[in-house]
């Protein structure tokens, strides 16, 4: 009876799946995105968010997001804190611009509330559909290169130089750098061999090498009760986020998250065969609402923007078609709470190579940009280069929104600019006018 209830609730017959297939798919999804429980706290520690509670917040955001997606939307799309947005908060908002992490998280919360409102009003899809494909592709590529650079810098393979040569090669014969290089080579082999959970396996093996070589201190224990979340729970500086100085931050988070989510949902749905004849996802409001609610809950817990992960594609390829897939993924994430001593002790030379590999994965969309149409390629090129060379994801995205209509006007193709794009252009101009330029 219980099995029949599960089959009926998740509509196995409708999607032509089985209980065992959904379980395997959920485990597959978890292994491919589990690295986030290591990498996200490590990145956010640069913003001043303590690692142990940040680890708990990351796990809880993933658990709650996956359960919302699985039980409410009944889709196999796993939710967790986004890569890219966490980097923007840590390195741009907090390190470069000097905002407190409490203010940064409050900005994420405000953007999440806006998501819920525009999702209820069905405006979110209208805005995202106005963003041209070339710009959508460029966002992922730019963030991928941004992550790669951070990985190189965190591991010491690349170091900051001087005014004449801003970047230079690091000390490649030092033990931590050699461990990072070995970690990257190991990850490359695991990925090429398509080892399940390759990224997490590579991180853990490289960390073990660092511990054995005593270049990093090994944790005193592996298993324990979860750390306290209290130091970062609901530590939102809403007053600081509701200022003109913070407005560009909220705007950038808003733009990055809704573009990421829509692109991911449509891409995963296409792979799963969920799209209708017109290329639309039926009942898209439900997965979008699950995503929007998690966007509100994540900063309240103490972590950054959360949404559907592209790594969910691995579970879909394994046969996952219903929400049970991500319910299983949520259960796996919950179990990691008891391995905090090990996972929060992972050193830079272990997770840095993972950032580089994830950056590689994000470069693929560049092949889908039409470089022969300069009215498309110039804005996309601007997005990618400004993300990297200004060390600011928000600057790249908003510059693309400003430049795109101008390039279409110059090409005599202004009719290709949709009404929603003009709204984004206006908001992006406000971004540059009000941007809290660093000292």
N, C-alpha and C positions, 0 to 999 in steps of 0.2 A: 504493500500500500504506500509506504513512504517513497519507494522508488517511482511509483506511478505518479505520486504528487509532484516529485521533482521533475519528471518528464513533462507533466502538464504545465507546471509553473514556467519552466524555461522553454516550452514549446519545441521539444526535440523533434517531433514529427514534422513540424513546419519547416525546420531548417535542415532536416535530414541528417541528424547527428546522433551520437550515443553518449551514455554516461562516461564510459571509459575514455572515449575520444576527447571529451571535454576536460577530464582530469589531466590527461597527458598534455593537452593544449595549455592548460593553466600552469602546469609545472614548466613547460617550455617557455612561456612568456616570462615567468619569474626569473628563470636562469639567465635570460638575455638582458633583463633590465635591473637585476638585483644590485649591480654595481652602484646604483644611485644611493644606496644606504651608506656607502663608503665615501663616494665622491662629493655628494651634496654637503654633508657636514664639513668636509675638508675645505671646500670652496667658501662656505659661509663663515668659517672661522676667520677668514681675512676681513670680514666685516665686523668682527668682534663678538659674534654669536658663539657661545661656548659649545664645544664639540659634543659632549655627552648628551645634553638635552636636545641639541640640534639633531642628533641621530634619532632620538625618540620621536621628535616632531616629523622628521622625514618619513619614518616608518608609519606613524599614525596617519599622516596625510595620504600615503599610498593605500593603507588599509581602508580608510573611510572612502576615498575616491573610488577604489575598485568595487567596494560594496555598493556604493550608489550607482555606479555604472552597471553592475551586474544585476542587482535586485530591482532597480527602478527602470533602467533603460533596456535591460536584457541584451546588451551588446558585448562582444568579447574585446573591448578596448580598455586596457589597463591604464589607470591614472596614477601619477606620481609627480613630485616636484620636477619642473622642467629644467633641463640643461639649457644654458643660454640666458634665461631669465635670472637664474641664480648668480651667474657670472656678472650680469649687468648690475645686480644689486650689490654684490660684494666689491667688485673692482671699480665700477663707475660711480655708483651712488655713494657708497661709503668711503672707499679709499680715495678716489679722484676728487669727488665733490665735497667730501667731508660731512655727509649726513650721518646721524646716528642710526644704528640698525633698527631701533624702535620706530623711527620716522619712516625708514624704508619699508618696513613691514606694514606700517599703517597705510602707506601708499598702495601696497599690494592689496590690502583689505578693501580700500576705497574702489580700486579698479574691479575687484571681485563683486562688490555690491552693484556697480554699474553693469557688470556682466549679467547679473541676475535680472536687473530691470530690463535691459534691452533684449534679453532672451525671452522674458515674459511678453514683451511687446513685439517680439518677432522682428526686431531691427538688426540683430547681430548678423544674421545671414545676409541681409541686404547690404550691409556695410562691407562684409568680407568679400562678397561676390563682385564688388566694385574694384577690388585690388587686382591689377592685371597679373597674369600668370608669371610673366618675366620677373616682376618684383617679388612675388611669393617665392620663386625659386632662388632668387638672389639672397633672401633673408637667411635661408638655411645654409647656403654656401658661405656667406659672411660669418655667420655664427660658428660654422665648422672651422674656418681658418682662425677665428678668434680663440676658440678652445684649443686648437693646436698650438698657437703661440703661448697660451698660458701654460700648457703642458711642458713646452720647451723651457720656459722661464722657471717654472716651479721646480723642475728637475735639475736645473743648472746647466743644461746643455747649451742654452743661450742665456747671456747675462746682459744687463744694462751697461752700455759703454759710456761715451762722453759726447760732447756737442758735435765733434767731427764724425764720429761713428756711433750713433745711438745704441746699436746692438753689436755684440761680438760673440764669438764662440766661448763657451765656458771651459773649465778645467776638465778636459775629457779623461784625464788619468786619475782623477780623484775617485775614491771608492763609491760615494753615493751616485755620482754621474755614471760610472761604469755599471752600477746596479740598474739605473734607469734605462740605459741603453740595452742591457741584457733583458730587462723587462719588456721593452718595446719589441725586440726581436722575438722573444717568447710569445708575446701577444700576436705578432704577425703570423707566426707558425700556427698557433691555435685557431686564429681566424681563417687562415687558408685551409686548414684541415677541417673547418666547420665543427669544432668541438663545442658541445652544448655548454652554455654559460662561459664562453671563452674569456670574456672580459673579467668576470669575477675570479675565475680560476687563475688568470694571469696576474691579477692584483695580489691574490693571496700567496701565490708562489714567490713572487718578487718580494713581498713583505717578509716571507719566511727567510729568504736569502739575506735580507738586510738584518733581520734579528739574529740569525746564525753568525753572520759576519760581525755582529756587534757594532755596526754603524748606526743602529737605532735600538732603543730600549724595547725589549719584548714585554708584552703585558703580563702582569703577575698571575692572571687567571683568564680563562677563555669564556666560561659561562657564569652568569650572575643574574640577579634580578635587574630589571630595566632601571636606568638612571632616572632621577627626578626631572620632570618637565617644568617644574615650578619657576626656575629662573627666567624662562622665556615665554611662558604661557600668558597670553593676552597682554603682552608688553608693547602695546601699540600707542605710539605718540600721534594720536589723531589730530591734535591741535597743530603740531608741526607739519603734518602732511596736508592740512587744509590751508595752505598758504600759496601765494603766487610763486614763491621760490621753488616750492615742491611740485607745482603744477606740471612742468615738463616731465618730471619723474612719473607721475600718475599717468600722463598721456602716453609715455613710451611703454610703460608696463601694459597699459590697455591695448595698444596697437600690437605689441609683440605677442601677447597671449591670444588675442582673438584670431590673428592671422595663423599662428601656430596650430591652434585647435582646429580651425576650419580645414586647413590644409591636411592635417593628420586624419581627421574624421572622414573626409572625402576620399583620401588616398587608401585608408584601411578598408573603407566600405567597398571601394572598387575591387580591391583584392579579394574581399570576402563574398562578392557577388550580391551586395545589398542594394545597389543603386537601381533605380527604375529606368525605363526607356529614355527618359530625359536627362539622365545623369544625376538625379537628385536622390537623397537618402530619405526614405519614408520615415515619418515620426522623428525627424532630426532634432526636434525640440527637446526630446528626452535626454539623449546623450549630451546635448549642449547644456541642459539644465544641470545634469550631474557634474559636468565640468565647471559650470559657474558656481555652484554651491561649494565645491571643493576649493575653488579660488578664494572664497570667503573664509573657509575653515582653516586653510593652510597657514596664512599669516597669524590667525588667532592662536594656532598651536605653536608658532614660532619658526615657520619656514616660508619659502618663497612660492611664487606662482606654480600651481599644479594643473596638469591637464593630461589629455590622452597621449600616450607614448607610442611613437612609431614602431618601437620594438614589439608592440602587440602583433605585428605582422607575422612574427615567428609562430605565435600561438595559432593564428589564423591558418598559416601554412600547415600546421600540425592537425588541422581539422576543427579548431574551435569556431563555433558559430553562435553560441548563446552566452548569456551572462554568467553561466556556471563557470566558464573558463576563468573569468577574472575574480570570481568568488574564491576559487582555488588559489589564484595568485595572491589575493588578500590574506588568506590563511598562511601562506608561505612567508609573506612579509611580516606577519605578526610573530612568527616563530623567531625571526632575527632579533627581536627585542631582547632575547636572553643571551645574545652573543656580543653585547655592547663593548666589553673590555677589549676584545680582539679587533672588532671592526672599527672602533674609534682610534685605535693605535696605529692604523695603517699609515706609513710614511709617504712623503711626497714622491720619492723615487718609485713607489709602487703604483700610486694612482695617477701620476703624471703621464706615463705612457698610455693609460686608458683614455685620458683626455685627447691625446693625439689620434688614437684609433677612432674614437667617436667623431672627432673632427673629420677624419677621412670619410666615414660613413655619410657625413652630411654634405660632402662635396658633389655627390652624384647628380643632383638637380641642375648643375651648371650645364650639362649636356643638353638640357631642354630649353635653354635660352636661345632665342634666334639672334645670333650675332651679326647676321647680314642686315637686319633691320635696326639701324642705329637709333631709331626713336624708342626701341625696346632695350637694346644692349647698353646704351650710354647710361640710363638711369640705373640699370642693374649693376653695371660696373661701378658706378658711384657708390651704391649701397655697400658692395663688397669691400671696396678699398677704404672707404671712410670708417666702416666698422673696425677694420684692422689697424689703420694708421692713426686713427684718433683714439684708439683703445676705448671705443664707446659705441655700443650696439645701437643705442637710441639715435645718435647722430646719423648713422648710416641709413636707418629705416626712414626717418623723417626727411632726410635729404632726397631720398628716392621719391617720396610722395610729392615733394615740391618740384623736382626736376621733370617728372614724368609728363605732366600736362604741358610744360614748356617745350619739351622735345616733340610731343605730338602736334603742338601748334606750329612749330617750325617745319614739320614734315607735311603739314596740310591734312592731318588726320585727327583733328580735334574732336570729331564726332565719336572717336573710339574711347574717349574719356567718359566714364559713367558718372552720374550725379553723386553717388557715394564717394567717388574719388575726389571730387571737388571739396567735399566736406573734410576728408582726410588732409587735403592740401592746405586748407585754411587752418586746421588744427596744427599741422606741422609748421606753418609759418609762425603761429603763436609759440610753438616750442622754441624756435630759434630766437624770437624776440624776448621771451621770458626765461630762457635757459640760464641756470645759475653757473655762469662761467667760472671756472676754477681760478684761484689766485696765481 
